[in-house]
Amino acid sequence: MGNRHKFTGKKVTEEILSDNRYLLLILMDAERAWSYAMQLKQEANTEPRKRFHLLSRLRKAVKHAEELERLCESNRVDAKTKLEAQAYMAYLTGMLRFEHQEWKAAMEAFNKCKTIYEKLANAFTEEQAVLYNQRVEEISPNIRYCAYNIGDQSAISELMQMRLRSGGTEGLLAEKLEALITQTRAKQAATMSEVEWRGRTVPVKIDKVRIFLLGLADNEAAIVQAENEETKERLFESLLSECRDAIQAVREDLKPDQKQREHSLEMDSGKVSNIQYLHSYLTYIKLSTAIKRNESMAKSLQKALLQQQRSEEDGKRTPRPQDLIRLYDIILQNLVELTQLPGLEEDKNFQKEIGLKTLVYKAYRCFFIAQSYVLVKKWSEALVLYERVLKYASEVQSEAGAYKNSLKELPDVQDLITQVNAEKYSLQAAAILDANDTHETESPSQVKDGKPLSERFETFCLDPSLVSKQVSLVHFPPGFQPIPCKPLFFDLALNHVAFPPLEDKVEQKAKSGLTGYIKGIFGFKS
């Protein structure tokens, strides 16, 4: 490519095609242009002018792909690489035509790409076939979308099924497919004018709410048919997000309707307005969906608890009963919010139904609290909680006569009773064994009171530490021992002793006066 002073570009030709890395140079140029186009695709949502740059980068990627396909026609390249280069070229061409909304040309390019990958999948091993089949699955929604825009009305149902099975599409098709589904539902929503819930018919005038209610049944059916928990979780999140948007649209209409709603409350003796009742209905859907999602997560955790030993062997994080307790706390909180919905305070059947559901989830919550106490060997507390579970379960069974249809979706209480009875017997046995273990541990033949061997020669004791490297033979360093202190002597007799007179042994001083004072001054002595 020249020297350090000047760049001299060199084209990759068939003559210098002696190493496969020459092909990688062209491939990397195409991938760089394509990846930059995908980045601009995201940014174009907020900056529409970047769409022009997006199309320019896609054209550049197609140009590099054409160059790659031309080089792969050489005799030095094997048949597999030639087919992959043709499929790659067809895919990028389809992407460009897709962005230009040239549906027929895009569909032809995608079909060519799909056909090549299907042939490659059939020609090689299963491991390689997985990659080719994955590419086919990525291309299929684009083909169906192009077919719908050409005029195939049956394609929309297939696209919706693809979206629901995967929990949301990704890539170039995502926004267009969401817009297409919304547009289709909007056409159907034009014929929808009202909704009936709990014996009351409410007009629906907000388009966003109509679209959400039309897609509610499809979304719920897709959740039931979801193949794995991850897909189900994504679908739940998508449904809750759409529900929140619909509630926000109703809430905006509630603000100017405040005075009218207050007036209707006075005139209709507590009956809420239609818009408020619609808001309660959407809130009910949101809370019910949140309860179903948490219940689904609880079931997954329960399965993981049953496989707890396997998880511990694999070194993974083991789920605990505390995780389930948290989920059931959230469910109970959602049920409390359901009982407080405006317009349903006087609905006795609704309140009774929510009360029974609350008892069911309280029973499961108590059960897993008891399980957490069993893990820390608090047998008495766990036994009391098991009795509370049986109490809640018996209340549900005695009062659920007329509400069995509404309780079908809930966990079976009879299974819980059977499990609790079994757990009670296991708990009692474990408590007895634990008491025996405690007694054996405290027996004098096994208890070591901390004394070294030198102080318990006369007592037999099973001490495994005697054969270890940390054997306790004597106290070292030795402890301090008391000793007598140095005596102190006090002379108490001195005050009572009469000393003998010593006047005769002491020299008497001469009488002194003025004469003596003068003599003393001048140094005269007597």
BAGU-933614 format. One record per residue (C-alpha): residue number from 1; residue in three letters; x, y, z. Coordinates in Angstrom, 3 decimals, always signed. Example, Ala and Ser with C-alpha at 12.3 -4.5 7.8 and 13.67 -1.06 7.14 Angstrom:
<recs>
 num residuo       px       py       pz
   1     ALA  +12.300   -4.500   +7.800
   2     SER  +13.670   -1.060   +7.140
</recs>
This chain:
<recs>
 num residuo       px       py       pz
   1     MET   +0.000   +0.000   +0.000
   2     GLY   +2.899   +2.375   -0.617
   3     ASN   +5.417   +3.738   +1.883
   4     ARG   +5.189   +5.890   +5.002
   5     HIS   +5.120   +9.096   +2.959
   6     LYS   +2.549   +8.210   +0.361
   7     PHE   -0.419   +5.845   +0.153
   8     THR   -0.711   +3.837   -3.016
   9     GLY   -3.827   +1.715   -3.087
  10     LYS   -3.648   -1.740   -4.624
  11     LYS   -6.601   -3.673   -5.871
  12     VAL   -7.002   -7.315   -5.050
  13     THR   -7.046   -9.184   -8.358
  14     GLU   -7.196  -12.820   -9.368
  15     GLU   -3.474  -12.773  -10.191
  16     ILE   -2.406  -12.074   -6.586
  17     LEU   -5.074  -14.348   -5.085
  18     SER   -2.556  -16.737   -3.539
  19     ASP   -3.792  -16.459   +0.065
  20     ASN   -7.323  -16.560   +1.457
  21     ARG   -6.565  -13.442   +3.503
  22     TYR   -6.867  -11.377   +0.328
  23     LEU  -10.554  -12.303   +0.290
  24     LEU  -10.853  -11.321   +3.932
  25     LEU   -9.713   -7.792   +3.036
  26     ILE  -12.705   -7.341   +0.728
  27     LEU  -15.028   -9.049   +3.201
  28     MET  -13.960   -6.751   +6.040
  29     ASP  -14.609   -3.682   +3.869
  30     ALA  -18.147   -4.926   +3.190
  31     GLU  -18.741   -5.755   +6.864
  32     ARG  -17.463   -2.356   +7.973
  33     ALA  -19.839   -0.547   +5.628
  34     TRP  -22.764   -2.776   +6.660
  35     SER  -22.148   -2.399  +10.416
  36     TYR  -21.901   +1.395  +10.071
  37     ALA  -25.214   +1.316   +8.191
  38     MET  -26.824   -0.591  +11.089
  39     GLN  -25.512   +2.007  +13.532
  40     LEU  -26.989   +4.779  +11.395
  41     LYS  -30.234   +2.798  +11.303
  42     GLN  -30.564   +3.215  +15.063
  43     GLU  -29.576   +6.876  +15.022
  44     ALA  -31.991   +7.666  +12.160
  45     ASN  -34.921   +7.176  +14.563
  46     THR  -34.111  +10.529  +16.167
  47     GLU  -32.142  +12.144  +13.313
  48     PRO  -33.973  +11.429  +10.021
  49     ARG  -31.285  +12.990   +7.844
  50     LYS  -28.897  +10.184   +8.724
  51     ARG  -31.029   +7.919   +6.569
  52     PHE  -29.244   +9.316   +3.471
  53     HIS  -25.892   +8.302   +4.934
  54     LEU  -27.379   +4.900   +5.800
  55     LEU  -28.320   +4.248   +2.158
  56     SER  -24.879   +5.386   +1.023
  57     ARG  -23.135   +2.917   +3.345
  58     LEU  -25.409   +0.075   +2.203
  59     ARG  -24.567   +0.820   -1.423
  60     LYS  -20.876   +0.731   -0.491
  61     ALA  -21.362   -2.656   +1.218
  62     VAL  -23.094   -4.028   -1.902
  63     LYS  -20.224   -2.763   -4.060
  64     HIS  -17.651   -4.595   -1.928
  65     ALA  -19.847   -7.734   -1.963
  66     GLU  -19.951   -7.617   -5.764
  67     GLU  -16.154   -7.398   -5.832
  68     LEU  -15.945  -10.369   -3.437
  69     GLU  -18.289  -12.431   -5.620
  70     ARG  -16.265  -11.593   -8.740
  71     LEU  -12.999  -12.685   -7.089
  72     CYS  -14.579  -15.934   -5.864
  73     GLU  -15.339  -16.925   -9.460
  74     SER  -11.641  -17.735   -9.849
  75     ASN  -10.582  -21.337  -10.233
  76     ARG   -8.487  -21.003   -7.081
  77     VAL  -11.630  -20.785   -4.908
  78     ASP  -13.610  -23.889   -3.934
  79     ALA  -17.324  -24.379   -4.646
  80     LYS  -18.464  -23.831   -1.073
  81     THR  -16.827  -20.391   -0.866
  82     LYS  -18.336  -19.423   -4.230
  83     LEU  -21.844  -20.271   -3.013
  84     GLU  -21.345  -18.429   +0.277
  85     ALA  -20.121  -15.336   -1.615
  86     GLN  -23.217  -15.453   -3.861
  87     ALA  -25.512  -15.761   -0.823
  88     TYR  -23.717  -12.889   +0.910
  89     MET  -24.070  -10.715   -2.178
  90     ALA  -27.787  -11.561   -2.495
  91     TYR  -28.382  -10.780   +1.197
  92     LEU  -26.787   -7.318   +1.078
  93     THR  -28.594   -6.543   -2.195
  94     GLY  -31.878   -7.529   -0.570
  95     MET  -31.126   -5.276   +2.406
  96     LEU  -30.496   -2.306   +0.114
  97     ARG  -33.654   -2.926   -1.935
  98     PHE  -35.588   -3.385   +1.309
  99     GLU  -34.555   +0.066   +2.504
 100     HIS  -35.496   +1.552   -0.859
 101     GLN  -38.892   -0.199   -0.493
 102     GLU  -38.380   -2.020   -3.778
 103     TRP  -40.267   -5.008   -2.464
 104     LYS  -40.175   -7.253   -5.529
 105     ALA  -36.421   -6.897   -6.101
 106     ALA  -35.752   -7.331   -2.368
 107     MET  -37.890  -10.472   -2.260
 108     GLU  -36.043  -11.997   -5.235
 109     ALA  -32.672  -11.310   -3.619
 110     PHE  -33.744  -12.754   -0.263
 111     ASN  -35.207  -15.842   -1.945
 112     LYS  -31.932  -16.426   -3.793
 113     CYS  -29.996  -16.099   -0.533
 114     LYS  -32.399  -18.467   +1.279
 115     THR  -32.165  -21.083   -1.491
 116     ILE  -28.358  -21.106   -1.390
 117     TYR  -28.235  -21.468   +2.390
 118     GLU  -30.782  -24.290   +2.323
 119     LYS  -28.673  -26.186   -0.227
 120     LEU  -25.532  -25.644   +1.809
 121     ALA  -27.320  -26.905   +4.942
 122     ASN  -28.234  -30.130   +3.173
 123     ALA  -24.739  -30.668   +1.779
 124     PHE  -22.644  -30.485   +4.949
 125     THR  -22.528  -31.843   +8.507
 126     GLU  -25.157  -31.140  +11.157
 127     GLU  -22.902  -28.691  +13.023
 128     GLN  -22.466  -26.551   +9.906
 129     ALA  -26.133  -27.001   +8.961
 130     VAL  -27.157  -25.290  +12.212
 131     LEU  -25.462  -22.060  +11.109
 132     TYR  -27.028  -22.132   +7.649
 133     ASN  -30.507  -22.884   +9.035
 134     GLN  -30.129  -19.988  +11.454
 135     ARG  -29.505  -17.667   +8.510
 136     VAL  -32.596  -19.047   +6.772
 137     GLU  -34.707  -18.272   +9.850
 138     GLU  -33.355  -14.711   +9.937
 139     ILE  -34.229  -14.124   +6.280
 140     SER  -37.741  -15.646   +6.326
 141     PRO  -39.504  -12.693   +8.069
 142     ASN  -38.036  -10.296   +5.493
 143     ILE  -39.421  -12.433   +2.645
 144     ARG  -42.897  -12.561   +4.227
 145     TYR  -42.838   -8.806   +4.801
 146     CYS  -41.947   -8.150   +1.172
 147     ALA  -44.720  -10.553   +0.086
 148     TYR  -47.242   -8.651   +2.217
 149     ASN  -46.253   -5.324   +0.656
 150     ILE  -46.500   -6.833   -2.829
 151     GLY  -50.088   -7.878   -2.056
 152     ASP  -50.089  -11.229   -0.242
 153     GLN  -52.507  -10.592   +2.636
 154     SER  -51.903  -14.034   +4.176
 155     ALA  -48.340  -13.036   +5.026
 156     ILE  -49.395  -10.802   +7.927
 157     SER  -50.607  -13.723  +10.040
 158     GLU  -47.324  -15.590   +9.486
 159     LEU  -45.344  -12.493  +10.416
 160     MET  -47.297  -12.083  +13.639
 161     GLN  -46.715  -15.724  +14.524
 162     MET  -42.978  -15.337  +13.851
 163     ARG  -42.895  -12.292  +16.088
 164     LEU  -44.792  -13.970  +18.903
 165     ARG  -42.751  -17.174  +18.772
 166     SER  -39.491  -15.282  +18.996
 167     GLY  -40.722  -12.763  +21.556
 168     GLY  -39.920   -9.824  +19.293
 169     THR  -37.892   -9.580  +16.112
 170     GLU  -34.472   -8.035  +15.848
 171     GLY  -32.494   -6.244  +13.204
 172     LEU  -33.623   -4.335  +10.125
 173     LEU  -37.178   -5.710  +10.165
 174     ALA  -38.056   -4.928  +13.770
 175     GLU  -39.493   -1.421  +13.421
 176     LYS  -41.226   -2.103  +10.123
 177     LEU  -42.890   -5.244  +11.441
 178     GLU  -44.105   -3.492  +14.593
 179     ALA  -45.495   -0.675  +12.478
 180     LEU  -47.164   -3.185  +10.144
 181     ILE  -48.854   -5.055  +12.994
 182     THR  -49.990   -1.799  +14.564
 183     GLN  -51.357   -0.637  +11.225
 184     THR  -53.257   -3.913  +10.733
 185     ARG  -54.746   -3.725  +14.196
 186     ALA  -55.640   -0.088  +13.623
 187     LYS  -57.687   -1.116  +10.601
 188     GLN  -59.500   -3.707  +12.717
 189     ALA  -59.894   -1.214  +15.561
 190     ALA  -61.973   +1.043  +13.340
 191     THR  -64.836   -1.430  +13.765
 192     MET  -64.390   -1.745  +17.543
 193     SER  -66.443   +0.752  +19.518
 194     GLU  -67.022   -0.787  +22.957
 195     VAL  -65.872   -3.449  +25.394
 196     GLU  -67.825   -5.399  +28.016
 197     TRP  -66.369   -6.302  +31.410
 198     ARG  -68.150   -7.674  +34.475
 199     GLY  -71.595   -6.932  +33.118
 200     ARG  -70.929   -3.330  +32.095
 201     THR  -70.404   -2.122  +28.526
 202     VAL  -67.938   +0.754  +28.116
 203     PRO  -67.318   +2.710  +24.889
 204     VAL  -63.706   +2.754  +23.689
 205     LYS  -62.833   +5.938  +21.814
 206     ILE  -59.030   +5.966  +22.164
 207     ASP  -57.276   +4.326  +19.209
 208     LYS  -54.286   +3.148  +21.226
 209     VAL  -56.592   +1.357  +23.678
 210     ARG  -58.515   -0.270  +20.810
 211     ILE  -55.314   -1.562  +19.251
 212     PHE  -54.133   -2.947  +22.599
 213     LEU  -57.432   -4.718  +23.332
 214     LEU  -57.504   -6.265  +19.843
 215     GLY  -54.026   -7.720  +20.266
 216     LEU  -54.600   -8.865  +23.859
 217     ALA  -56.001  -12.281  +22.941
 218     ASP  -53.167  -12.965  +20.461
 219     ASN  -50.537  -12.002  +23.005
 220     GLU  -52.061  -14.185  +25.720
 221     ALA  -52.278  -17.128  +23.312
 222     ALA  -48.627  -16.657  +22.337
 223     ILE  -47.610  -16.671  +26.020
 224     VAL  -49.398  -19.972  +26.548
 225     GLN  -47.697  -21.465  +23.471
 226     ALA  -44.225  -20.142  +24.319
 227     GLU  -41.578  -22.839  +24.006
 228     ASN  -39.311  -21.759  +26.862
 229     GLU  -39.283  -19.500  +29.904
 230     GLU  -37.062  -16.876  +28.309
 231     THR  -39.481  -16.354  +25.409
 232     LYS  -42.415  -16.290  +27.804
 233     GLU  -40.711  -13.624  +29.919
 234     ARG  -40.093  -11.419  +26.853
 235     LEU  -43.729  -11.758  +25.806
 236     PHE  -44.919  -10.837  +29.290
 237     GLU  -42.721   -7.734  +29.266
 238     SER  -43.991   -6.738  +25.822
 239     LEU  -47.622   -7.140  +26.906
 240     LEU  -47.072   -5.140  +30.098
 241     SER  -45.349   -2.374  +28.150
 242     GLU  -48.280   -2.094  +25.714
 243     CYS  -50.708   -2.115  +28.629
 244     ARG  -48.856   +0.718  +30.381
 245     ASP  -48.987   +2.790  +27.196
 246     ALA  -52.749   +2.225  +26.917
 247     ILE  -53.254   +3.191  +30.585
 248     GLN  -51.236   +6.368  +30.037
 249     ALA  -53.449   +7.301  +27.071
 250     VAL  -56.587   +6.824  +29.223
 251     ARG  -55.025   +8.760  +32.088
 252     GLU  -54.471  +11.747  +29.804
 253     ASP  -58.178  +11.705  +28.934
 254     LEU  -59.081  +11.435  +32.608
 255     LYS  -57.627  +14.856  +33.446
 256     PRO  -60.089  +16.994  +31.418
 257     ASP  -62.842  +14.593  +32.452
 258     GLN  -62.321  +15.237  +36.172
 259     LYS  -65.232  +17.624  +36.723
 260     GLN  -67.578  +15.521  +34.635
 261     ARG  -66.601  +12.402  +36.593
 262     GLU  -67.248  +14.112  +39.915
 263     HIS  -70.640  +15.227  +38.647
 264     SER  -71.495  +11.699  +37.500
 265     LEU  -70.526  +10.344  +40.925
 266     GLU  -73.076  +12.655  +42.529
 267     MET  -75.817  +11.916  +39.988
 268     ASP  -75.318   +8.142  +39.745
 269     SER  -74.878   +7.530  +43.476
 270     GLY  -71.285   +6.282  +43.357
 271     LYS  -71.172   +4.837  +39.832
 272     VAL  -67.904   +5.820  +38.170
 273     SER  -67.724   +7.303  +34.685
 274     ASN  -67.060   +5.232  +31.576
 275     ILE  -63.530   +6.526  +31.130
 276     GLN  -62.714   +5.764  +34.782
 277     TYR  -64.192   +2.269  +34.463
 278     LEU  -62.100   +1.703  +31.328
 279     HIS  -59.042   +2.787  +33.291
 280     SER  -59.937   +0.253  +35.998
 281     TYR  -60.306   -2.458  +33.346
 282     LEU  -56.867   -1.749  +31.871
 283     THR  -55.335   -1.631  +35.346
 284     TYR  -56.966   -4.993  +36.069
 285     ILE  -55.344   -6.424  +32.909
 286     LYS  -51.944   -5.035  +33.916
 287     LEU  -52.088   -6.384  +37.473
 288     SER  -53.452   -9.750  +36.340
 289     THR  -50.645  -10.065  +33.776
 290     ALA  -48.054   -9.161  +36.418
 291     ILE  -49.497  -11.861  +38.703
 292     LYS  -49.310  -14.449  +35.901
 293     ARG  -45.717  -13.464  +35.125
 294     ASN  -44.637  -13.766  +38.767
 295     GLU  -46.476  -17.072  +39.078
 296     SER  -44.649  -18.353  +35.991
 297     MET  -41.337  -17.294  +37.512
 298     ALA  -42.323  -19.007  +40.780
 299     LYS  -42.998  -22.271  +38.947
 300     SER  -39.572  -22.097  +37.309
 301     LEU  -37.921  -21.528  +40.688
 302     GLN  -39.846  -24.442  +42.199
 303     LYS  -38.514  -26.729  +39.470
 304     ALA  -35.024  -25.429  +40.159
 305     LEU  -35.458  -26.159  +43.887
 306     LEU  -36.304  -29.775  +43.076
 307     GLN  -33.015  -30.010  +41.150
 308     GLN  -31.051  -28.303  +43.894
 309     GLN  -28.487  -31.046  +44.415
 310     ARG  -27.623  -31.163  +40.709
 311     SER  -27.130  -27.381  +40.666
 312     GLU  -24.824  -27.541  +43.669
 313     GLU  -22.706  -30.173  +41.928
 314     ASP  -22.453  -28.000  +38.836
 315     GLY  -21.276  -25.056  +40.910
 316     LYS  -24.159  -22.806  +39.900
 317     ARG  -26.090  -20.493  +42.189
 318     THR  -28.736  -22.508  +44.010
 319     PRO  -32.235  -20.976  +44.221
 320     ARG  -33.543  -20.480  +47.742
 321     PRO  -37.055  -20.394  +49.251
 322     GLN  -36.481  -16.690  +49.986
 323     ASP  -36.612  -15.991  +46.245
 324     LEU  -40.099  -17.497  +46.061
 325     ILE  -41.230  -15.599  +49.157
 326     ARG  -40.371  -12.325  +47.442
 327     LEU  -42.404  -13.268  +44.351
 328     TYR  -45.451  -14.189  +46.413
 329     ASP  -45.142  -10.916  +48.351
 330     ILE  -45.395   -9.026  +45.059
 331     ILE  -48.403  -11.131  +43.991
 332     LEU  -50.204  -10.385  +47.264
 333     GLN  -49.476   -6.681  +46.833
 334     ASN  -50.984   -6.791  +43.330
 335     LEU  -54.107   -8.492  +44.717
 336     VAL  -54.498   -5.725  +47.295
 337     GLU  -54.360   -3.163  +44.486
 338     LEU  -57.045   -5.105  +42.597
 339     THR  -59.472   -4.796  +45.508
 340     GLN  -59.026   -1.004  +45.461
 341     LEU  -59.920   -0.434  +41.801
 342     PRO  -62.535   +2.329  +41.355
 343     GLY  -65.939   +0.987  +40.356
 344     LEU  -65.423   -2.468  +41.879
 345     GLU  -65.725   -1.678  +45.583
 346     GLU  -69.363   -2.801  +45.654
 347     ASP  -68.859   -5.862  +43.454
 348     LYS  -69.121   -8.579  +46.100
 349     ASN  -68.366  -11.433  +43.718
 350     PHE  -65.191   -9.716  +42.550
 351     GLN  -64.069   -8.995  +46.109
 352     LYS  -64.812  -12.584  +47.158
 353     GLU  -62.895  -13.941  +44.178
 354     ILE  -59.856  -11.793  +44.969
 355     GLY  -60.115  -12.850  +48.629
 356     LEU  -59.921  -16.530  +47.678
 357     LYS  -56.937  -15.907  +45.412
 358     THR  -55.260  -14.069  +48.276
 359     LEU  -55.743  -17.090  +50.542
 360     VAL  -54.201  -19.398  +47.923
 361     TYR  -51.097  -17.259  +47.506
 362     LYS  -50.823  -16.712  +51.268
 363     ALA  -50.799  -20.484  +51.693
 364     TYR  -47.929  -20.845  +49.207
 365     ARG  -46.069  -17.956  +50.776
 366     CYS  -46.344  -19.551  +54.248
 367     PHE  -45.192  -22.848  +52.793
 368     PHE  -41.954  -21.401  +51.457
 369     ILE  -41.355  -19.391  +54.637
 370     ALA  -41.604  -22.714  +56.479
 371     GLN  -39.131  -24.213  +54.000
 372     SER  -36.670  -21.426  +54.777
 373     TYR  -36.997  -22.175  +58.532
 374     VAL  -36.391  -25.872  +57.881
 375     LEU  -33.070  -25.008  +56.231
 376     VAL  -31.859  -23.328  +59.443
 377     LYS  -33.333  -26.142  +61.650
 378     LYS  -36.001  -24.023  +63.327
 379     TRP  -38.403  -26.913  +63.651
 380     SER  -41.028  -25.313  +65.885
 381     GLU  -41.479  -22.244  +63.685
 382     ALA  -41.673  -24.375  +60.550
 383     LEU  -44.315  -26.650  +62.101
 384     VAL  -46.477  -23.661  +63.082
 385     LEU  -46.251  -22.284  +59.548
 386     TYR  -47.212  -25.654  +58.053
 387     GLU  -50.322  -25.596  +60.232
 388     ARG  -51.078  -22.099  +58.943
 389     VAL  -50.770  -23.384  +55.364
 390     LEU  -53.314  -26.114  +56.083
 391     LYS  -55.635  -23.532  +57.620
 392     TYR  -55.516  -21.310  +54.521
 393     ALA  -55.960  -24.290  +52.211
 394     SER  -58.983  -25.604  +54.116
 395     GLU  -60.589  -22.136  +53.972
 396     VAL  -60.131  -22.069  +50.194
 397     GLN  -61.645  -25.530  +49.784
 398     SER  -64.640  -24.706  +51.972
 399     GLU  -65.443  -21.383  +50.255
 400     ALA  -64.535  -22.108  +46.629
 401     GLY  -67.797  -23.802  +45.694
 402     ALA  -69.231  -21.121  +43.377
 403     TYR  -65.832  -19.771  +42.290
 404     LYS  -64.138  -22.920  +40.973
 405     ASN  -64.079  -21.573  +37.413
 406     SER  -62.177  -18.447  +38.437
 407     LEU  -59.698  -20.514  +40.480
 408     LYS  -58.810  -22.951  +37.682
 409     GLU  -55.720  -20.992  +36.677
 410     LEU  -54.388  -20.914  +40.246
 411     PRO  -52.058  -23.554  +41.727
 412     ASP  -53.886  -26.616  +43.044
 413     VAL  -54.489  -26.355  +46.794
 414     GLN  -54.996  -30.109  +47.211
 415     ASP  -51.474  -30.763  +45.933
 416     LEU  -50.179  -28.259  +48.455
 417     ILE  -52.045  -30.019  +51.302
 418     THR  -50.559  -33.369  +50.290
 419     GLN  -47.076  -31.878  +50.133
 420     VAL  -47.453  -30.137  +53.513
 421     ASN  -48.574  -33.350  +55.231
 422     ALA  -45.525  -35.142  +53.852
 423     GLU  -43.255  -32.286  +54.889
 424     LYS  -44.705  -32.328  +58.415
 425     TYR  -43.751  -35.978  +58.904
 426     SER  -40.288  -35.330  +57.498
 427     LEU  -39.916  -32.314  +59.761
 428     GLN  -40.873  -34.276  +62.880
 429     ALA  -38.408  -37.018  +62.000
 430     ALA  -35.658  -34.488  +61.325
 431     ALA  -36.385  -32.739  +64.645
 432     ILE  -36.092  -36.046  +66.561
 433     LEU  -32.849  -36.947  +64.819
 434     ASP  -31.480  -33.493  +65.475
 435     ALA  -32.345  -33.806  +69.167
 436     ASN  -30.567  -37.176  +69.325
 437     ASP  -27.520  -35.737  +67.591
 438     THR  -27.448  -32.888  +70.093
 439     HIS  -27.651  -35.348  +73.008
 440     GLU  -24.851  -37.460  +71.610
 441     THR  -22.722  -34.428  +71.036
 442     GLU  -23.114  -33.397  +74.667
 443     SER  -22.272  -36.843  +76.126
 444     PRO  -19.227  -36.837  +78.438
 445     SER  -17.435  -39.413  +76.291
 446     GLN  -17.298  -37.037  +73.354
 447     VAL  -17.247  -33.549  +74.824
 448     LYS  -13.939  -31.814  +75.131
 449     ASP  -13.994  -28.977  +77.663
 450     GLY  -10.884  -27.274  +76.329
 451     LYS   -8.478  -28.734  +78.870
 452     PRO   -5.113  -29.956  +77.600
 453     LEU   -4.184  -33.590  +77.812
 454     SER   -1.974  -33.036  +80.861
 455     GLU   -5.006  -32.022  +82.947
 456     ARG   -7.386  -34.873  +82.000
 457     PHE   -5.383  -38.055  +82.349
 458     GLU   -8.089  -39.543  +84.567
 459     THR  -10.978  -38.840  +82.125
 460     PHE  -11.622  -40.775  +78.918
 461     CYS  -12.529  -38.455  +76.026
 462     LEU  -12.737  -38.981  +72.258
 463     ASP  -10.567  -36.210  +70.938
 464     PRO   -9.728  -36.400  +67.203
 465     SER   -7.307  -33.497  +67.602
 466     LEU   -4.816  -35.788  +69.372
 467     VAL   -3.761  -37.241  +66.033
 468     SER   -3.675  -33.894  +64.254
 469     LYS   -0.965  -31.300  +63.963
 470     GLN   -2.718  -28.966  +66.431
 471     VAL   -2.823  -31.303  +69.432
 472     SER   -3.323  -29.662  +72.838
 473     LEU   -0.970  -31.268  +75.374
 474     VAL   -0.218  -28.457  +77.845
 475     HIS   -0.998  -24.802  +78.262
 476     PHE   +1.739  -22.844  +76.558
 477     PRO   +2.808  -20.314  +77.478
 478     PRO   +1.907  -21.202  +81.058
 479     GLY   -0.514  -18.936  +82.868
 480     PHE   +0.311  -16.621  +85.741
 481     GLN   +0.111  -18.001  +89.311
 482     PRO   -0.221  -15.991  +92.541
 483     ILE   +2.869  -15.831  +94.883
 484     PRO   +3.375  -14.037  +98.279
 485     CYS   +4.675  -10.514  +97.987
 486     LYS   +7.742   -9.016  +99.774
 487     PRO   +6.899   -8.125 +103.469
 488     LEU   +6.701   -4.508 +104.599
 489     PHE   +7.884   -3.531 +108.157
 490     PHE   +6.516   -0.545 +110.127
 491     ASP   +8.264   +0.740 +113.383
 492     LEU   +5.283   +1.223 +115.699
 493     ALA   +7.207   +0.997 +119.020
 494     LEU   +9.282   +4.130 +118.479
 495     ASN   +6.557   +6.425 +119.783
 496     HIS   +6.350   +4.504 +123.075
 497     VAL  +10.085   +4.221 +123.923
 498     ALA  +11.559   +6.453 +126.777
 499     PHE  +15.152   +7.307 +125.958
 500     PRO  +17.701   +7.707 +128.887
 501     PRO  +18.836  +11.280 +129.873
 502     LEU  +22.084  +12.434 +128.214
 503     GLU  +22.630  +15.854 +129.941
 504     ASP  +25.742  +14.692 +131.766
 505     LYS  +27.314  +13.649 +128.522
 506     VAL  +26.622  +16.910 +126.695
 507     GLU  +28.974  +19.949 +127.186
 508     GLN  +27.229  +22.876 +128.927
 509     LYS  +27.316  +26.167 +127.025
 510     ALA  +28.587  +29.317 +128.797
 511     LYS  +26.110  +31.935 +129.776
 512     SER  +26.034  +34.543 +127.179
 513     GLY  +25.085  +38.224 +127.416
 514     LEU  +26.269  +41.578 +126.178
 515     THR  +29.794  +40.804 +127.240
 516     GLY  +29.782  +37.565 +125.488
 517     TYR  +28.349  +39.155 +122.372
 518     ILE  +31.175  +41.714 +122.287
 519     LYS  +33.743  +39.024 +122.843
 520     GLY  +32.317  +37.062 +120.081
 521     ILE  +32.589  +39.973 +117.714
 522     PHE  +36.261  +40.620 +118.380
 523     GLY  +37.201  +36.943 +118.469
 524     PHE  +37.868  +36.678 +122.211
 525     LYS  +37.061  +33.423 +123.775
 526     SER  +36.756  +32.573 +127.415
</recs>
